[in-house]
């Protein structure tokens, strides 16, 4: 369920967050945390228009951490623990 580096792709979770409110809420929370820490948003790290995903280790690892969080919050919203 929680894949690591190598499974990333540009734009991951964009469509789901745009159409599924629980994922959008989790993304909003993650972006708030990232901004509060002085980091780029998830879209800036892993969005369709990014360039460093897959080649920059920090960018890729943080993106995968947030993607795993989004996956967890999405399945929890469906009642799966």
CORRAGI-V891739 format. One record per residue. RES is the residue in one letter. PHI is phi in degrees with one decimal (NA if undefined). Layout:
BEGIN
RES_PHI + RES_PHI
END
This chain:
BEGIN
X_NA + X_-114.2 + X_-70.5 + X_-107.9 + X_-57.3 + X_113.7 + X_-101.7 + X_-72.4 + X_-153.9 + X_-64.4 + X_85.7 + X_-61.0 + X_72.1 + X_-61.6 + X_-66.8 + X_-65.5 + X_-65.4 + X_-74.3 + X_-119.1 + X_-128.7 + X_-52.9 + X_-62.7 + X_-70.0 + X_-60.9 + X_-65.9 + X_-64.6 + X_-64.5 + X_-60.7 + X_-63.0 + X_-61.4 + X_-64.2 + X_-61.5 + X_-62.4 + X_-60.2 + X_-62.8 + X_-60.9 + X_-90.2 + X_84.1 + X_-103.5 + X_-67.2 + X_-71.9 + X_-60.6 + X_-63.3 + X_-71.0 + X_-85.9 + X_-131.6 + X_-69.9 + X_-57.9 + X_-99.8 + X_-77.5 + X_-119.3 + X_-88.8 + X_-62.4 + X_96.6 + X_-110.3 + X_-99.8 + X_-61.3 + X_-60.2 + X_-59.2 + X_-69.0 + X_-65.4 + X_-64.4 + X_-60.8 + X_-68.9 + X_-60.6 + X_-66.8 + X_-61.1 + X_-64.0 + X_-62.1 + X_-62.4 + X_-62.6 + X_-61.2 + X_-66.2 + X_-65.8 + X_-70.6 + X_-63.3 + X_-65.8 + X_-93.6 + X_86.8 + X_-97.3 + X_-117.9
END
